[in-house]
Amino acid sequence: MANSWRRERWDSLRLLTPNWQTRLPGCRYDGVDPDGFMTMAEVIEFVSRYAAVTSAPVRTRTTVVSVRQIDGGYHITTDRGDLRCRTVVLASGACNQPSVPALRAEVPSSIESLSPFDYHNPGQLPQGGVLIVGASATGVQLADEIHRSGRRVTLSVGEHVRLPRTYRGRDVLWWMDASGVWNQRYDEIDDLPRARKLPSPQLVGTPARSTLDLNTLSAAGVELVGRLSAVREGRALFSGGLRNLFALADLKMERLLDTFDEWAVACAREDFSPPERFEPTRVPASSRLGLDLRNGEIRSIVWATGFRPDYSWLDVPVLDHKGNLRHDGGIVDAPGLYAIGLPVLRRRKSTFIHGAEDDAKDVVAHLEAFLARGAR
Ligand SMILES: Cc1cc2nc3c(=O)[nH]c(=O)nc-3n(C[C@H](O)[C@H](O)[C@H](O)COP(=O)(O)OP(=O)(O)OC[C@H]3O[C@@H](n4cnc5c(N)ncnc54)[C@H](O)[C@@H]3O)c2cc1C
């Protein structure tokens, strides 16, 4: 139960979505801190409570090792017996494996290499400098935590999504919800493949509700370098162009804030503070384009380069050449096969906990109609 939250997260992680937003059908946060952010222990308790509230027939400690098509449905093999069913919903998650670039293999063996699944807390890292590759939610959070532990941190920054924690007196994710941005449907998005690949926002859930962006990190002493492009003869090589990268992220944030402001004007509410604009991301006077990985400056690398699903157990030919599931809004390219919980599955909010409810209603409506057709 709540396996990914129990086993695949670092010790200090809290949700970046506020408590009031953490809801599943018939189950919502009812504690004293609706604007706070759940710790992992609280998320595990929340998911376990949901299982109890729904009385769903959950089979814990059971791994599906194969799903294959048979006449009239699917044959499921698990490590605890087999099942046959007419329909299957793939709810196995979007983040089953860290997505680490192949250039990891070129890193000298003297450097300790960790994925976010291996990382628990700074205490496990060898003393000395740490290179963190990737500056989305995971990368900025780990850069902050590891820097605070007294280690020198270099953060390699690629494409990223900048967001302030609060805007006009409210949580930025309140604005995403209220303005309808998070509800935008997959069939209304111009470049859906791109939207599905968008990195997670630079956000952290802390009791102080503070913003954790590149300005915060560089002011604290974290060194920013460009995207890691190669590791050659023991040197990590970084792309230049931080200025452009930062300008793009700033511009996209400004556009999003404009959308919030337009919505606020259109709904004629007067209970918001005035519009805010934030300092552009500061470009370092000079940023290193290379780092010697053999001179002892860097002792460990954390690959905060994203996550991907694992379908190694799915013996149905529904993956494209990149290993992505072929589906239209969760209706997979095989009769009776469905998916839920993937990026922008049916809405921008699809991979978030509170995003499951609306998607599930749509997917289940299709599934019911499929079963009803078969029953006639
Ligand atoms: C570091 C991190 C932080 C996040 N923070 C937030 C946040 O703050 N707020 C938020 O809303 N979302 C957050 N998310 C996204 C979050 O993962 C999803 O919101 C939520 O977990 C999706 O639920 P899910 O059930 O679709 O997938 P998961 O939680 O990944 O659950 C899938 C389950 O399927 C199981 N499974 C996979 N394969 C098999 C198999 N073959 N047989 C049996 N079981 C299998 C997995 O073990 C897992 O238990 C975060 C994700 C990550 C990686």
The ligand as an ORCA input file, in Angstrom:
! r2SCAN-3c Opt
* xyz 0 1
  C       9.505     12.767     -6.016
  C       8.057     12.912     -6.352
  C       7.284     13.857     -5.700
  C       5.941     14.015     -6.011
  N       5.216     14.966     -5.341
  C       3.907     15.095     -5.611
  C       3.098     16.035     -4.905
  O       3.598     16.793     -4.083
  N       1.776     16.082     -5.167
  C       1.188     15.275     -6.084
  O      -0.028     15.374     -6.272
  N       1.924     14.404     -6.785
  C       3.258     14.290     -6.576
  N       4.007     13.400     -7.283
  C       3.389     12.651     -8.334
  C       2.834     11.395     -7.684
  O       3.688     10.332     -7.947
  C       1.466     11.153     -8.138
  O       0.625     12.229     -7.810
  C       0.811      9.928     -7.504
  O       1.708      9.129     -6.801
  C       0.298      9.149     -8.657
  O      -0.331      8.022     -8.146
  P      -0.403      6.726     -8.997
  O      -1.194      5.764     -8.185
  O      -0.835      7.027    -10.390
  O       1.127      6.244     -9.136
  P       2.102      5.727     -8.028
  O       1.976      6.475     -6.750
  O       3.462      5.658     -8.668
  O       1.573      4.264     -7.733
  C       1.694      3.216     -8.659
  C       1.752      1.926     -7.894
  O       1.780      0.836     -8.812
  C       2.732     -0.100     -8.348
  N       3.185     -0.930     -9.473
  C       3.918     -0.579    -10.552
  N       4.135     -1.645    -11.345
  C       3.499     -2.697    -10.767
  C       3.365     -4.086    -11.075
  N       3.907     -4.611    -12.180
  N       2.645     -4.856    -10.238
  C       2.068     -4.349     -9.122
  N       2.172     -3.055     -8.772
  C       2.885     -2.239     -9.565
  C       3.837      0.759     -7.775
  O       4.640      0.002     -6.900
  C       3.022      1.802     -7.043
  O       2.668      1.390     -5.764
  C       5.358     13.209     -7.001
  C       6.132     12.252     -7.667
  C       7.468     12.100     -7.342
  C       8.283     11.068     -8.078
*
